[in-house]
């Protein structure tokens, strides 16, 4: 599987799975960006997030189906950035 195929598969799983695990739309519909790191990792960054629950983080990790790391950092006083990093291979 190529890197492009792996990214496409992850994007499809997220699009289908977020509706089920994100009932409050904390991630669903937020600005999202994808960045490949060293050709081996994919960083998925959600911006303008009002908050996120541990259950939602765990749900995204289940969707990824691999070892996935998550970090949350402030963007503004009211919003956070939620970043997931997942291996592509």
LUMPALUM-794496 format. One record per atom (N, C-alpha, C): residue number from 1; residue in one letter; atom name; x, y, z. Coordinates in steps of 0.1 Angstrom, whole numbers, plus 5000, padded with zeros to 4 digits. Layout:
LUMPALUM-794496
NUM  A  CA  X  Y  Z
...
END
This chain:
LUMPALUM-794496
1  X  N  5008  4988  5000
1  X  CA  5000  5000  5000
1  X  C  5009  5012  5000
2  X  N  5006  5022  4991
2  X  CA  5014  5034  4990
2  X  C  5010  5043  5002
3  X  N  5018  5054  5004
3  X  CA  5015  5064  5014
3  X  C  5001  5071  5010
4  X  N  4999  5074  4998
4  X  CA  4987  5080  4993
4  X  C  4975  5071  4996
5  X  N  4976  5058  4994
5  X  CA  4965  5049  4997
5  X  C  4962  5048  5012
6  X  N  4973  5048  5020
6  X  CA  4971  5047  5034
6  X  C  4964  5059  5039
7  X  N  4968  5071  5034
7  X  CA  4962  5084  5039
7  X  C  4947  5084  5034
8  X  N  4944  5080  5022
8  X  CA  4930  5079  5018
8  X  C  4922  5069  5026
9  X  N  4927  5058  5030
9  X  CA  4920  5048  5038
9  X  C  4917  5054  5052
10  X  N  4927  5061  5058
10  X  CA  4925  5068  5071
10  X  C  4914  5079  5070
11  X  N  4915  5087  5059
11  X  CA  4905  5097  5058
11  X  C  4891  5092  5056
12  X  N  4889  5081  5049
12  X  CA  4876  5074  5047
12  X  C  4871  5069  5061
13  X  N  4880  5062  5068
13  X  CA  4876  5057  5081
13  X  C  4872  5068  5091
14  X  N  4879  5079  5091
14  X  CA  4876  5090  5099
14  X  C  4862  5096  5095
15  X  N  4860  5098  5082
15  X  CA  4848  5104  5077
15  X  C  4836  5096  5081
16  X  N  4837  5083  5080
16  X  CA  4826  5074  5084
16  X  C  4825  5072  5099
17  X  N  4836  5072  5106
17  X  CA  4835  5069  5120
17  X  C  4832  5081  5130
18  X  N  4837  5093  5126
18  X  CA  4835  5104  5134
18  X  C  4820  5107  5137
19  X  N  4811  5104  5128
19  X  CA  4797  5107  5130
19  X  C  4792  5098  5141
20  X  N  4797  5086  5143
20  X  CA  4793  5077  5153
20  X  C  4799  5080  5167
21  X  N  4811  5085  5167
21  X  CA  4818  5087  5180
21  X  C  4818  5101  5185
22  X  N  4813  5110  5177
22  X  CA  4814  5124  5180
22  X  C  4800  5131  5179
23  X  N  4791  5127  5189
23  X  CA  4777  5132  5188
23  X  C  4776  5147  5190
24  X  N  4786  5153  5197
24  X  CA  4785  5167  5200
24  X  C  4792  5175  5189
25  X  N  4798  5169  5179
25  X  CA  4804  5175  5168
25  X  C  4816  5184  5172
26  X  N  4824  5178  5182
26  X  CA  4836  5186  5186
26  X  C  4847  5185  5176
27  X  N  4848  5174  5169
27  X  CA  4858  5173  5158
27  X  C  4851  5174  5144
28  X  N  4840  5167  5143
28  X  CA  4833  5167  5130
28  X  C  4829  5181  5125
29  X  N  4833  5184  5114
29  X  CA  4831  5197  5108
29  X  C  4841  5208  5111
30  X  N  4851  5205  5120
30  X  CA  4861  5215  5123
30  X  C  4872  5215  5112
31  X  N  4879  5226  5111
31  X  CA  4890  5226  5101
31  X  C  4900  5215  5105
32  X  N  4904  5208  5095
32  X  CA  4913  5197  5097
32  X  C  4924  5197  5086
33  X  N  4936  5194  5090
33  X  CA  4947  5194  5081
33  X  C  4955  5181  5083
34  X  N  4961  5176  5072
34  X  CA  4969  5164  5072
34  X  C  4983  5167  5068
35  X  N  4993  5162  5075
35  X  CA  5007  5164  5071
35  X  C  5015  5151  5073
36  X  N  5022  5147  5063
36  X  CA  5030  5135  5063
36  X  C  5044  5139  5070
37  X  N  5048  5131  5079
37  X  CA  5061  5134  5086
37  X  C  5070  5123  5083
38  X  N  5081  5126  5077
38  X  CA  5092  5117  5073
38  X  C  5087  5105  5065
39  X  N  5076  5107  5058
39  X  CA  5071  5096  5049
39  X  C  5066  5084  5057
40  X  N  5065  5085  5070
40  X  CA  5062  5073  5078
40  X  C  5050  5076  5088
41  X  N  5047  5088  5091
41  X  CA  5037  5092  5100
41  X  C  5028  5102  5094
42  X  N  5015  5102  5098
42  X  CA  5005  5111  5094
42  X  C  5001  5119  5106
43  X  N  5002  5132  5105
43  X  CA  4997  5141  5116
43  X  C  4983  5147  5111
44  X  N  4973  5145  5119
44  X  CA  4960  5150  5116
44  X  C  4957  5160  5127
45  X  N  4954  5173  5123
45  X  CA  4953  5184  5132
45  X  C  4939  5190  5130
46  X  N  4931  5190  5141
46  X  CA  4918  5197  5142
46  X  C  4920  5210  5149
47  X  N  4915  5221  5143
47  X  CA  4916  5234  5149
47  X  C  4902  5239  5153
48  X  N  4901  5249  5161
48  X  CA  4889  5255  5165
48  X  C  4879  5246  5172
49  X  N  4885  5237  5180
49  X  CA  4878  5227  5188
49  X  C  4875  5233  5202
50  X  N  4862  5233  5206
50  X  CA  4858  5239  5218
50  X  C  4862  5230  5230
51  X  N  4863  5217  5229
51  X  CA  4867  5208  5239
51  X  C  4866  5194  5234
52  X  N  4872  5185  5241
52  X  CA  4871  5171  5237
52  X  C  4872  5162  5249
53  X  N  4864  5151  5249
53  X  CA  4863  5142  5260
53  X  C  4872  5130  5257
54  X  N  4877  5124  5268
54  X  CA  4886  5112  5267
54  X  C  4879  5101  5258
55  X  N  4866  5100  5259
55  X  CA  4859  5089  5251
55  X  C  4860  5092  5236
56  X  N  4860  5105  5233
56  X  CA  4861  5109  5219
56  X  C  4876  5106  5214
57  X  N  4885  5109  5222
57  X  CA  4899  5106  5218
57  X  C  4901  5091  5216
58  X  N  4896  5083  5226
58  X  CA  4897  5069  5225
58  X  C  4890  5064  5212
59  X  N  4878  5070  5209
59  X  CA  4871  5066  5197
59  X  C  4879  5068  5184
60  X  N  4885  5080  5183
60  X  CA  4894  5083  5172
60  X  C  4905  5073  5171
61  X  N  4911  5069  5182
61  X  CA  4922  5059  5182
61  X  C  4917  5046  5177
62  X  N  4905  5042  5181
62  X  CA  4899  5029  5176
62  X  C  4897  5030  5161
63  X  N  4893  5041  5156
63  X  CA  4891  5043  5141
63  X  C  4904  5041  5134
64  X  N  4915  5047  5139
64  X  CA  4928  5046  5133
64  X  C  4933  5032  5132
65  X  N  4929  5024  5142
65  X  CA  4933  5010  5141
65  X  C  4948  5007  5143
66  X  N  4955  5017  5147
66  X  CA  4970  5015  5149
66  X  C  4974  5022  5161
67  X  N  4987  5021  5164
67  X  CA  4993  5029  5175
67  X  C  4991  5044  5171
68  X  N  4983  5051  5179
68  X  CA  4980  5065  5176
68  X  C  4983  5074  5188
69  X  N  4989  5085  5186
69  X  CA  4992  5094  5197
69  X  C  4983  5107  5195
70  X  N  4979  5112  5207
70  X  CA  4971  5124  5206
70  X  C  4977  5135  5216
71  X  N  4976  5147  5211
71  X  CA  4980  5158  5220
71  X  C  4970  5169  5218
72  X  N  4968  5177  5229
72  X  CA  4958  5188  5229
72  X  C  4966  5200  5234
73  X  N  4964  5211  5227
73  X  CA  4971  5223  5230
73  X  C  4962  5235  5229
74  X  N  4964  5246  5236
74  X  CA  4955  5257  5235
74  X  C  4958  5264  5221
75  X  N  4947  5269  5216
75  X  CA  4947  5277  5204
75  X  C  4944  5292  5208
76  X  N  4933  5293  5215
76  X  CA  4929  5306  5221
76  X  C  4924  5303  5235
77  X  N  4918  5313  5242
77  X  CA  4913  5310  5255
77  X  C  4901  5301  5254
78  X  N  4894  5301  5243
78  X  CA  4881  5293  5242
78  X  C  4883  5281  5233
79  X  N  4894  5279  5226
79  X  CA  4895  5268  5216
79  X  C  4908  5261  5218
80  X  N  4908  5249  5214
80  X  CA  4920  5240  5215
80  X  C  4923  5235  5201
81  X  N  4936  5230  5200
81  X  CA  4940  5222  5188
81  X  C  4942  5208  5193
82  X  N  4936  5198  5185
82  X  CA  4937  5184  5188
82  X  C  4945  5178  5177
83  X  N  4956  5172  5180
83  X  CA  4965  5166  5170
83  X  C  4967  5151  5173
84  X  N  4964  5143  5162
84  X  CA  4967  5129  5162
84  X  C  4978  5126  5153
85  X  N  4987  5117  5157
85  X  CA  4998  5112  5149
85  X  C  4997  5097  5148
86  X  N  4997  5092  5136
86  X  CA  4995  5077  5134
86  X  C  5005  5072  5124
87  X  N  5011  5061  5126
87  X  CA  5020  5055  5116
87  X  C  5013  5051  5103
88  X  N  5019  5053  5092
88  X  CA  5014  5049  5079
88  X  C  5017  5035  5075
89  X  N  5027  5029  5081
89  X  CA  5031  5016  5077
89  X  C  5030  5006  5088
END
